[in-house]
Amino acid sequence: MERRSALKNIGGLFLLPALSKVSLPTDKKPVLRVAHITDVHLKNQFNAPARFTKCLHHLQAQSPKVDLILNGGDIVFDMNKENIDTINGQWKLVQETMKNECIIPVRYCLGNHDIWWNEDSKGDVFYGKKYAMDKLQLVKPYYSLVQNGWKIIVLDSTHLDIDNTWYIGKLGDEQLNWLKNELESTDKTMPVMVMSHIPILTALLMIEDNIVNKWTMLGGDMHTDTAKIISLFYQHPNVKLCLSGHLHMRDKVVYNGVTYLCNGAVSGAWWEGNRRETAPGYGLIDLYEDGSFEEKYVNY
């Protein structure tokens, strides 16, 4: 009995180093910390300016500090079919708020509410994406950058539907070819994070009330070229993470080694509470040199 007890104790001693190793990944330090804010829908109502300022102050108070803000689109409340004075006022509010309340660099993605698609004004100089691109100083609505060993690809996922009156989520041939070339020209050891406004892949379209016998998935809620994009990512295993917004709800889908995060909305339900079970918030992502990452959704 004494011998068996002694062996058990020895076994326990041998196990201790292995257990301590399991708890050590926190020693790894991120090379880049990103705050992903999306669907701010800023306007001078609902106390939105003060609440957005609170969000900006909250993320800037994070420790470790945030290095970069990625704004996932729907920056203003709505440009669709608004008059030009309203549009000008919303963008002025955005610019003043960011200038006065934020010191962290920001990269922007266009959302469907950042585009003027009033079909009665197609001849107007403000029609389409040019107005918002000028405000955000974007040369193109899709682009890439490299920071701290990660490539960040910003996509333009909002395009006119075939009837030219509303939008669907897709890249289009030109942008898809650009994305292929971008990934092919990226060092295979460099991890890649992608941001789009409309989700490339999400489970949120199955959260719907009063379903009778099937779900309806609209082309404006998720990319309609999902299969093409996923197939492309499969050829490039260094694509690790895709960020999106648009649906104002939070979910996480992992497919073929790629994590797809829909990161809720800063505005929640357009500044009127939670969007279903998702409270207003933003994504906080720590990126590591080896291509791994940690992420969480933060309520502010």
C-alpha positions in Angstrom: 0.0 0.0 0.0 2.8 2.4 0.9 4.6 1.6 -2.4 1.4 2.3 -4.5 0.9 5.6 -2.7 4.5 6.6 -3.4 4.1 5.8 -7.1 0.9 7.9 -7.3 2.7 10.8 -5.7 5.6 10.4 -8.1 3.2 10.3 -11.0 1.6 13.5 -9.8 5.0 15.2 -9.7 5.7 14.2 -13.2 2.4 15.7 -14.4 3.0 19.1 -12.9 5.4 20.4 -15.6 3.0 19.3 -18.3 0.1 21.1 -16.7 2.1 24.3 -16.3 3.1 24.3 -20.0 -0.6 24.2 -21.0 -1.2 27.6 -19.2 1.7 29.4 -20.9 0.3 30.7 -24.2 -0.3 34.1 -22.6 3.5 34.7 -22.8 3.0 35.3 -26.5 2.6 39.0 -27.3 0.5 40.4 -30.1 2.2 42.3 -32.9 -1.0 44.3 -33.7 -4.2 45.2 -31.7 -7.2 46.2 -33.8 -10.5 47.6 -32.9 -13.2 46.7 -35.4 -16.1 49.2 -35.3 -19.0 48.8 -37.7 -22.4 50.2 -38.4 -22.0 53.4 -36.5 -24.9 55.1 -38.4 -24.0 58.5 -37.1 -26.6 61.3 -37.1 -27.5 64.1 -34.8 -30.4 62.2 -33.2 -30.9 59.5 -30.5 -27.9 61.1 -28.6 -25.8 59.2 -31.2 -22.9 61.6 -31.2 -22.3 61.4 -27.4 -22.7 57.6 -27.5 -20.3 57.2 -30.4 -17.8 59.4 -28.5 -18.2 57.1 -25.5 -17.4 54.2 -27.7 -14.3 55.9 -29.1 -13.1 56.8 -25.6 -13.8 53.3 -24.4 -11.7 51.6 -27.1 -8.9 54.1 -26.7 -8.7 53.3 -23.0 -8.0 49.6 -23.7 -4.8 48.1 -22.3 -2.7 47.2 -24.2 -3.5 50.1 -26.4 -5.3 49.7 -29.7 -2.9 50.3 -32.7 -5.5 50.6 -35.5 -9.2 51.1 -35.9 -11.0 49.3 -38.8 -14.3 51.0 -39.6 -16.5 48.4 -41.4 -19.0 50.7 -43.1 -22.4 52.3 -42.6 -20.5 55.2 -41.2 -23.3 57.7 -41.6 -26.9 56.9 -40.7 -28.2 56.8 -44.3 -27.3 58.3 -47.7 -30.0 56.4 -49.5 -32.5 58.7 -51.0 -31.7 61.6 -48.6 -31.4 65.2 -49.7 -28.0 66.6 -50.0 -28.2 68.9 -47.0 -28.9 65.9 -44.7 -26.1 64.0 -46.3 -23.7 66.9 -45.9 -24.7 67.2 -42.2 -24.1 63.5 -41.4 -20.6 63.5 -43.0 -19.7 66.8 -41.2 -20.6 65.2 -37.9 -18.5 62.1 -38.7 -15.5 64.2 -39.6 -15.8 66.5 -36.6 -16.2 63.6 -34.2 -13.3 61.7 -35.5 -11.0 64.8 -35.5 -11.9 65.8 -32.0 -12.4 62.4 -30.2 -10.0 59.9 -31.8 -6.2 59.8 -32.1 -5.8 56.3 -33.4 -5.4 55.7 -37.2 -8.5 54.6 -38.9 -9.1 52.6 -42.1 -12.5 52.6 -43.7 -14.8 50.3 -45.7 -17.9 51.4 -47.5 -21.3 50.2 -46.4 -24.6 50.3 -48.2 -25.8 53.3 -46.2 -22.7 55.3 -47.3 -23.7 55.3 -50.9 -26.3 57.5 -52.6 -28.5 55.4 -54.8 -31.5 57.6 -55.4 -32.5 56.3 -58.9 -34.0 59.7 -59.7 -30.6 61.4 -59.4 -28.2 59.2 -61.5 -27.0 62.2 -63.4 -25.9 64.0 -60.2 -22.2 64.3 -59.4 -22.9 62.8 -55.9 -24.5 59.6 -57.3 -22.9 56.3 -56.3 -19.7 55.9 -54.2 -17.7 58.9 -55.2 -19.1 61.3 -52.6 -18.3 58.9 -49.7 -14.9 58.0 -51.1 -14.0 61.7 -51.3 -15.0 62.2 -47.7 -12.9 59.2 -46.6 -10.0 60.1 -49.0 -10.2 56.7 -50.7 -8.7 56.4 -54.2 -10.5 53.0 -54.7 -13.3 51.4 -52.6 -11.1 48.3 -52.1 -7.4 48.2 -51.1 -4.8 46.5 -49.0 -2.2 47.5 -46.5 0.6 45.8 -44.5 1.1 46.5 -40.8 3.3 44.7 -38.3 3.6 41.6 -40.4 -0.1 41.2 -41.3 -1.7 42.0 -44.6 -5.2 43.7 -44.2 -7.4 43.5 -47.3 -10.4 45.9 -47.3 -13.2 44.8 -49.8 -16.0 46.7 -51.4 -19.0 44.3 -51.0 -21.9 46.5 -51.9 -23.0 46.7 -55.5 -26.2 47.5 -57.5 -28.5 44.6 -58.1 -29.5 43.7 -61.7 -32.4 46.0 -61.6 -30.1 49.0 -60.7 -32.4 50.1 -57.8 -31.1 48.3 -54.8 -27.9 46.5 -53.6 -26.6 42.9 -53.3 -23.4 41.6 -51.7 -20.7 40.6 -54.1 -17.2 41.6 -55.4 -17.8 41.6 -59.2 -15.3 40.2 -61.7 -12.8 43.1 -61.6 -12.5 43.1 -57.8 -12.4 39.3 -57.6 -9.5 39.3 -60.1 -7.8 41.9 -58.0 -8.3 39.8 -54.8 -6.8 36.8 -56.6 -3.7 38.8 -57.6 -3.4 40.3 -54.2 -3.4 36.9 -52.5 -1.0 35.4 -55.1 1.5 38.2 -54.7 1.4 38.0 -50.9 4.2 36.0 -49.2 2.7 32.7 -48.1 4.1 33.1 -44.6 2.3 36.5 -44.2 -1.0 36.1 -42.4 -4.0 37.9 -44.0 -7.1 39.5 -42.4 -10.0 40.6 -44.6 -12.7 43.2 -43.9 -16.0 43.6 -45.8 -19.2 45.3 -44.9 -21.6 42.6 -45.9 -20.6 39.2 -44.4 -18.9 36.7 -46.7 -20.2 33.8 -44.6 -22.6 34.0 -41.6 -25.1 31.9 -39.7 -27.2 34.9 -38.7 -29.5 34.6 -41.7 -31.1 31.6 -39.9 -32.1 33.8 -37.0 -35.5 34.8 -38.1 -38.9 34.7 -36.5 -42.0 32.9 -37.8 -40.3 30.5 -40.1 -42.8 28.0 -41.7 -40.7 25.5 -43.6 -37.6 27.3 -44.9 -35.4 30.3 -44.4 -35.1 33.1 -47.0 -31.6 34.4 -47.6 -31.5 37.8 -49.4 -28.6 38.8 -51.6 -28.3 42.0 -49.6 -27.6 40.2 -46.4 -24.7 38.0 -47.3 -22.3 37.8 -50.3 -23.9 36.1 -53.3 -20.4 35.0 -54.5 -19.5 33.3 -51.2 -18.6 30.0 -52.9 -16.0 31.7 -55.2 -14.4 33.6 -52.3 -14.3 30.6 -50.0 -12.7 28.5 -52.8 -10.1 31.2 -53.3 -9.3 31.4 -49.6 -8.9 27.6 -49.6 -6.0 28.0 -52.0 -4.3 30.5 -49.6 -4.1 29.1 -46.1 -2.5 32.3 -44.9 -6.0 33.9 -44.9 -6.9 33.6 -41.3 -9.7 36.0 -40.4 -12.6 37.9 -42.1 -14.4 40.8 -40.4 -17.9 42.1 -41.3 -20.9 44.0 -40.0 -24.1 44.9 -41.7 -26.4 42.6 -39.8 -26.0 44.4 -36.4 -25.6 41.0 -34.7 -22.6 39.1 -33.5 -21.6 35.6 -34.7 -18.6 33.5 -35.4 -18.3 30.9 -38.1 -15.1 28.8 -38.7 -14.9 27.1 -42.1 -11.8 25.6 -43.8 -9.5 27.2 -41.3 -10.9 30.7 -41.8 -12.8 32.5 -39.0 -15.6 34.7 -40.1 -16.7 37.3 -37.5 -19.8 39.5 -37.8 -19.0 42.0 -35.1 -22.4 43.4 -34.2 -22.8 47.2 -34.4 -21.7 50.3 -32.5 -25.3 51.6 -32.9 -26.9 48.4 -31.8 -30.4 48.5 -33.3 -29.8 51.9 -35.0 -29.3 53.6 -31.6 -32.6 52.2 -30.2 -31.3 49.4 -28.0 -30.1 45.9 -28.7 -30.4 44.2 -32.1 -32.1 41.0 -30.9 -29.6 39.6 -28.4 -26.6 41.7 -29.5 -25.9 44.8 -27.5 -24.0 47.8 -29.0 -20.3 47.1 -29.1 -17.1 46.6 -31.1 -14.6 43.9 -31.9 -11.2 43.8 -30.2 -8.6 41.6 -32.0 -5.1 40.7 -31.0 -3.0 39.5 -34.0 0.1 37.4 -33.5 3.2 37.0 -35.6 2.5 33.3 -36.3 -0.9 34.0 -37.8 -2.9 33.2 -34.7 -5.3 35.7 -33.1 -7.5 36.3 -30.1 -10.8 38.2 -30.4 -13.7 39.3 -28.3 -16.8 41.5 -28.6 -16.8 44.4 -26.2 -19.8 46.3 -25.0 -19.0 49.8 -24.2 
